[in-house]
Amino acid sequence: MSNFRISDTDRLAGMLKALASPQRLGVFMKLTNCCQPDCCSGQTTARVRSCVGDLARDMNLAASTVSHHLKELRQAGVLNMERSGQRIECWVSEDALALLASFFAGAMGAATGNKTDDTVDD
């Protein structure tokens, strides 16, 4: 059985539901891969953020489509967004990544018989 609280379970369900859309998953993956780990060290958060217009151009989608998907991801707690003048910058929530990673690590541990900190015996 998992050690996740009900609020974590609800939050995870919302995040996974938002990520179930192929286009939203693509936006999420684009944002998580916008900068390779080696080149991001020492950079400010602003340097690893992406603008809605940049995402739309890079993904060959209409800005309104990307904006809609970003709104859904933000409401699910997967992304953070901030207005900077006329630009809207977005980046993946570190808390969301940690929660998703913990969930999948626990699931992997349960599937392989290896206990992790997030799993306990039934």
C-alpha positions as MATLAB code, in Angstrom:
seq = 'MSNFRISDTDRLAGMLKALASPQRLGVFMKLTNCCQPDCCSGQTTARVRSCVGDLARDMNLAASTVSHHLKELRQAGVLNMERSGQRIECWVSEDALALLASFFAGAMGAATGNKTDDTVDD';
ca = [
       0.000    0.000    0.000;
       1.246    3.506   -0.732;
       2.107    6.137    1.851;
       0.559    8.855   -0.311;
      -2.038   11.011    1.414;
      -5.495   11.371   -0.144;
      -4.630   14.927   -1.186;
      -1.525   13.574   -2.981;
      -3.657   10.917   -4.675;
      -6.134   13.543   -5.869;
      -3.304   15.763   -7.056;
      -1.624   12.872   -8.872;
      -4.906   11.922  -10.549;
      -5.326   15.492  -11.793;
      -1.769   15.625  -13.107;
      -2.006   12.259  -14.838;
      -5.362   13.220  -16.360;
      -3.854   16.429  -17.736;
      -0.830   14.545  -19.085;
      -3.057   11.914  -20.749;
      -3.594   14.212  -23.742;
      -0.865   13.564  -26.348;
      -0.523   17.285  -27.105;
      -0.328   18.232  -23.413;
       2.202   15.469  -22.824;
       4.183   16.856  -25.771;
       4.140   20.352  -24.253;
       5.226   18.903  -20.889;
       8.042   16.927  -22.502;
       9.145   19.960  -24.498;
       9.348   21.997  -21.296;
      11.198   19.284  -19.378;
      13.664   18.882  -22.258;
      14.124   22.569  -23.068;
      17.531   22.547  -21.508;
      19.899   19.629  -21.054;
      20.958   19.058  -17.429;
      24.644   19.778  -18.193;
      24.016   23.224  -19.654;
      21.420   24.400  -17.106;
      23.683   24.467  -14.083;
      24.173   27.997  -12.854;
      21.458   29.449  -15.085;
      18.655   31.494  -13.633;
      15.111   30.178  -13.723;
      14.281   32.779  -16.388;
      16.818   31.189  -18.747;
      15.074   27.801  -18.681;
      11.533   29.112  -19.063;
       9.709   29.013  -22.369;
       7.294   31.516  -23.809;
       3.880   30.423  -25.124;
       4.663   31.809  -28.582;
       8.018   30.011  -28.667;
       6.357   26.706  -27.722;
       3.686   27.143  -30.391;
       6.285   27.826  -33.064;
       8.543   24.964  -31.949;
       5.640   22.480  -31.826;
       3.998   23.704  -35.038;
       0.702   24.403  -33.226;
      -1.507   27.463  -33.032;
      -0.681   29.721  -30.087;
      -4.290   29.448  -28.912;
      -4.016   25.641  -28.843;
      -0.799   25.738  -26.844;
      -2.307   28.348  -24.527;
      -5.296   26.075  -23.844;
      -3.054   23.101  -23.070;
      -0.832   25.210  -20.820;
      -3.899   26.379  -18.912;
      -4.969   22.771  -18.328;
      -1.471   21.781  -17.203;
      -1.252   24.804  -14.888;
      -4.653   24.043  -13.341;
      -3.491   20.470  -12.722;
      -0.408   21.798  -10.916;
       2.080   20.528  -13.489;
       3.286   23.940  -14.691;
       3.978   27.367  -13.300;
       3.221   30.417  -15.403;
       4.190   34.063  -15.052;
       3.462   37.125  -17.142;
       6.519   39.135  -18.112;
       5.289   42.166  -20.057;
       3.483   40.785  -23.089;
       5.128   37.402  -22.738;
       3.756   34.553  -20.678;
       6.572   32.347  -19.432;
       5.984   28.797  -18.267;
       8.072   26.101  -16.650;
       7.530   22.664  -15.134;
       6.753   22.670  -11.418;
       9.563   21.079   -9.432;
       7.020   19.939   -6.817;
       4.978   18.197   -9.512;
       8.073   16.463  -10.891;
       9.031   15.297   -7.406;
       5.531   13.936   -6.734;
       5.357   12.156  -10.102;
       8.870   10.741   -9.663;
       8.035    9.493   -6.172;
       4.837    7.876   -7.417;
       6.533    6.089  -10.316;
       9.511    5.041   -8.180;
       7.071    3.503   -5.688;
       5.175    1.771   -8.480;
       8.408    0.447   -9.959;
       9.538   -0.773   -6.552;
       6.219   -2.566   -6.001;
       6.340   -4.115   -9.467;
       9.887   -5.397   -9.021;
       9.545   -6.351   -5.355;
      11.967   -3.653   -4.231;
      10.541   -1.521   -1.435;
      11.068    2.229   -1.589;
      10.429    4.880    1.033;
       6.967    5.440   -0.469;
       5.713    1.880   -0.099;
       4.804   -0.184    2.922;
       3.557   -3.718    3.401;
      -0.228   -4.231    3.195;
];
